Amino acid sequence: MGKTKHTGPISLPKVPDPDLWVSKVPFGLGKIKPRHIRDTLKAVWENRDNLSYATRILTRGVCDGCALGVAGLKDQTLTGPHLCTTRLNVLRLNTMPAMKPETIHADIEELRQKNSTELRQLGRIPYPLIREKEERRFRRLSWNEALDRIAGKIRDISPKQLAFYLTSRGIANETYYMAAKAARFIGTNHIDNASRICHSPSKTALKRSLGIGASSCNYKDWIGTDVLVFWGSAAANNQPVSTKYMYAAKRKGTKIIVINPYHEPSMDRYWIPSIPDSALFGTKIADDFYQVNIGGDIAFMNGVMKHWFEMEEVSPGSAINHEFVQAHTNGFESLRKHVLGYAWEELERSSGVSKERMIQFAELLAHAKSGVFVWSMGLTQHRFGTDNVSQVANLAMLRGFIGREHCGVMPIRGHSGVQGAGEMGADPFSLPGGGFEKETVNRVEKVWGFAIPRWQGDIVGVSLENALLPDDHEQKTKVYYLSGGNFLETMPNPDFVRQCLENIEVRVHQDIIFNTSTLADAKEAVIVLPAMTRYEQPGGCTSTSTERMVYFSPEIPGPRLEEARAEWEIYMDLASRVKPEAKHLIQMESAQEIREEIAQAASNYDGIQHLNQQGDVFQWGGAWLCEGGECPTPDGRGNLIPIELPELRKAKEHFSVTTRRGKQFNSMIYADTDPFNEADRYDVLMNEEDARRLGISAGEPVVVYNRHGRFQGKARFVNIRPGNLEVHWPEGNCLIPQGVYEEHAGIPEYNTPVILEKAETFHAQKDLRYAEKRVEELEMEIG
């Protein structure tokens, strides 16, 4: 933990810098770009029936969108107002009225004709619902009937047949904490959260490399660092307010580097609506792009380190910060021998980047006195995601970019609640304030006053798969309790996921809206419980940002759904009904009482108990974790870890495909066309050279397929590394294999080998047999 405190927001320069302008044509007229004014007006129109309430949410509440930590219209990085279209898009979830009864109780097949966007627009869930096996409609029931039915079913099964899952949909620390406590009180460790499918490898890797489970630095450290590197992250698209930080960094002379298979337009240039000169003329963001293969990052980083070690042989101290390495790390010599053992040809083949380009990047970092490394799902959503992130930590430690100003490693969170999920214990491998080691279990048991089950809980994917086990199997998932989330649109292989969902006996959806998974059948019953939003919760709530800022979000006066309940209260009530004889151990009177207990159970969060007013915030761990190089590991030192090149299982003529986000928030899609490249949801992003080789024209129908599924779309030529494809998520999830999880963190693999052909070739009968043969070959290669 660091001793230095965050010093608060700084101001942007007042005089524009025309050298950063994209174009002298105002407002990017004629260019492909987001239309922020239009989107803002659209949000105003959508919320016209509750405009005063919407305004109070924006000006008083903590953003329930991304995890930058905008409170009201301010943050801790820059002065001035901050508002982005991502937050405006999510806003309607908080202000819309209840669904109409004729809609709620419509025939289930009528509801199933709607996609998730259309279901979302129907309105809020107003009261508890149930649909039993073979019933055609949801019917209303009381809260007592609903919770007694769920509690009775839980009592009838083994705790190992019960699982919980919490999404990051504006869910607060108090809810994560109560869910974690209730699950263990009931007797199950099968509880997981949305970080399992985004940043679980980040936490796992940083724990083993540096002893920390969160960002080591702040957004302010971007501003004035020598080099700011974005790895597999389109932050401008997913966390739009971050473009202001990038702008501020550019004005301070920071070089911004992007490493990604696709030359993301949003990271190249951006029109930042709240900065006048940028809104008019745009801002050049990235100074350079290094386009690696999908899965080629480990080889690329080994190439960087290989050149550093070669530089050291010629001129000691020219690339490695020996003072930092000797004082604060383990494993230097093992790492050096490992990296030097690779031939440049092997690193080039795996990374897709030339030796010359790897050397160029290596020398840029070697000459930098400071650096911040930021990454997202481009690094984590691999079967070797933990190794990817440990490689980033290796680079940071070798250069001494840890534990000081303008330096650090940052997994940039995409959702406002997800950083706190594991820290509150809503995780099969964690409890509040620690992992699942004996010391932490004993400590938390003293706070909670009851025994915690000692067996290992399952990750979300395994809990889903366990629904298909025989009925008498002790691990068969018979009750799955979901706070938000839509596995049909977030997990690989949606057809398989549907099969799992429909084999669960009782499925509970605690949510504010319907989605497509809410409508899936269950073997006995689907129960739906109406939840409050974070802005409705009595006593307010807290959330934790990417940079470890814990913000208080007050209750916002406004319209209420009479039967919606605070999510933490629902978990507490359910647990009390499952074990009424011990309910005094789980009962809490208020959100404030929960915060007081969090402060006891998780020492990093000592201070959360004092957050109770709008604007209250504190940062756990100080400005920099590992300050001065001292890591919270057993010996106080970071671990340099040799990382093997992953096996990239792709035949020569096949492609690697990965998924990307468009105009959406999580799986909630807000536009069919990407504002940065005009791609629609079924465009296949590919390199023009690859298309020419296959005789494919721009806009021509194509089929992307493998043994897991088939994706039909149109070819769109973009600046992407040859041999690589991108499709939108979740539409492209049909290509992704189920059951492939990262060894250390359990994240599903979201990248896979595929074949791409013209649609007319694929569908021609004479070529269908050929296509099947190709799939057989592919199956043998990756099976």
Phi, psi and omega in degrees: 000146182267159178260333182289137180263150175299137187263003175091175189291154177241168183262151174281154174300147182269338181261126181296161175239099183299339179296339181267356184290143176282317185202149177276357175283121187294145175061020177061032181302132180085357181255157176280114184196161174296148177253085189296320181295315179300316182293325178293316178297324177297318179295321177299316181296317181298327184258017185299333181281347181219041191295322180293321177294317178301319180295319178296321178299314183292325186267345182241330187274163173271132186309131177261015175268245183284177188259030176288334175089043176278121181249119192065240176240024183229160173220188184263006185256307183232145173287165179096168183282147178230124176208134182230163182290334176300314179294321179295324179294322181284339187306321185297334177300333184268341188248348187286153181283179179289153171299149177284145182305321181293337176279312181303319187258022176290163176303138185300326179291329176294317177294324182290348176286346183264144174275178186296326177297315179292322178295319180299324183284353179288336179120184184280153173283119189268336184203164181299146183225157174216143171225111183275169182308131178072359173285144185267348185219154168287145173233154185282148169213166182279165176299318180298317179297318182294309184290325176295321179296316180293314182298319179297319178295319179297320179295334183278350183241169174286146176304334179285355178256011180241136178223150176239148174217137178236127176281187179251017182294079177061014183287139188265164177303322182298323179289315177303316182296313182294323178296317178298318180291317181295319180300313181289327176298317178291329175121012181242147171254005177280081177220131183216172185218178189294341179294343178299331182251016173224296190239015179303323177295333179296311179297316182296315182293315181294328176297314184284331182273319187233352180081012181240160181236025184204178177303136181275353187220191184240167173296329178300333180290343173295327192273100181107355172292154180293315183226129175243116186249127174253119183251114178057038184222128171253067186301326181298329179276316188269332178228072191304327180299334181298340178296333175294322178292322177296317177301311179300321179296316179300321181293338178268002178092009179290137171272130180251124182242137178241131178241113189192147177298325183256133176285085187298119181301325183293335178269354180271314181208147185207142175258104186273113192294334184266004174245112190308311184291329177287320178300325181280311192241000180077168179226130173285120185268290188280138172275334179199151174242135171246112187264100180272163168295155168301122183083008183265007186292322181297316178296318179301314180291324175296324176296319177300312181292324178302315178295322177302314181294327176290323175299320182296327179293331180272317184217093182305134180088000182281342183225325184261135174276086187295327180299314179292313184299315182290326184275335193228008182225160171243152169090014184300311186293322177297319179295316181300311180298320181297310185293318181293344178286347180275138173279147179301324181298321179293319180291322178295316182296317182286317184281329187082005182246141181290157176304318183298319180289322177297319178295320180301314180292320179301319182286328174301313180290323182296328181271352180278141177270346179209157180195145175235130181250122182242139179213164178217213192293344175298336175261327191271327188276055177229161175289354175235034183299319180297319178295321176305311184289324176296330175296319177299317178297323176302312180300314182297318181290320180298330178264356181072028180271049183222137168076024177209172185300141178065021180224152172151176178239134188220107166283108187280117184285142182266348186223146192294332186261348198285333179298322183281346187301305180290326180292339175268354177095009178277065192198138182291343182252005187223157169231167178306126176081011180176189179274217180243024178289161186305318182299317180291318179302312181298319181295314182291325177301324179293324179288317185279331178082014176214162183284140178260132178302140187267351182281156184283127177282164182262151172285167187302316182297320180289321176301321176296310182299327182293348174294340182266001177290161177303152185302329184268006181284136185293341181259002182296126178286111181255332175232124176238121184252117188242123170265098183069194179085153177215092184298335179295340183238011177233333183265153175299154174054074184300331178295319177294319180298318177300318178301318179295312182302320185279353175263002176276139185289307177233124180243129182248128176245105175265111192201177176253342181219165169282149164222179187298329180288333177300332187269355178292149179290167170223162184291329178240305184198150168249125180244133182241128183242129182280124182256153170283156168281171180295334183279349181263349191288125178302135180084001179070187182201176181231156171216159185245129183276174176307320184269021173072020173279126178259113186255143172266128176247115186284162170295133183256120178301138180170188180294151181226149169272122192304322186260358176290143183234155174299137187295322179297325181292324179295315179299316180297316181295316179299311181300322179296327180281331177290319181231072184297333182292340182239019188296339178297339180279347184243346186290135173228146183268337186200166175297326179297321178295324176296316180297324178295323179286323176304318181300329177281321187279330182233102188299328178300333184265015174294112188135336180295333181292344181264000180271113180209005181230152175307132180095349179290135181200147168215160181247118178284142177087356181080183184297321183226123169287155184059035182302135182070011180089357181276117184260148177279051174258168181306324181254006178077009183241150174282160183245115172280123189240119175296129183243123179286151173295134178288154174283113179268103193273073182223124176291162188304317185270359180268174180242158166261134179240143173225169182256152179223166180256147175247227178277083186202166170232114189056233179266005180274109185268131184249350176203145180280347182240132179287123184289350182265335181221003179064017176286141173268177190293342182246018172282143174257114181281121185215163179280138183296327178297318177298318181296317180298319180298327181265002180070030183259133178263157177301133179082358182286140177298135179225163175235128174251127186209161171203192184287352181266332183180185185221133180236121180252127182204203180235147180285128172234124183276126179222173179275084180233151180303130178306145181087000182238147178230153170230138174232158183285150176254127016262000186303324183274002182295345178295343180272346190270131182290143174277157173078010177256108185239148177296138190300319188266322188249346176079013178287141176293149172287130178241027179223144185199156174285144180216166170250142176238131178220160169302143180298319183294328177289315183297319186275348178294134185302319183293335181263350180295320178297322177296319179298319180296323178296319180297320179296320177300317179298317180296322180297320179292327183288323187249358184287000000 
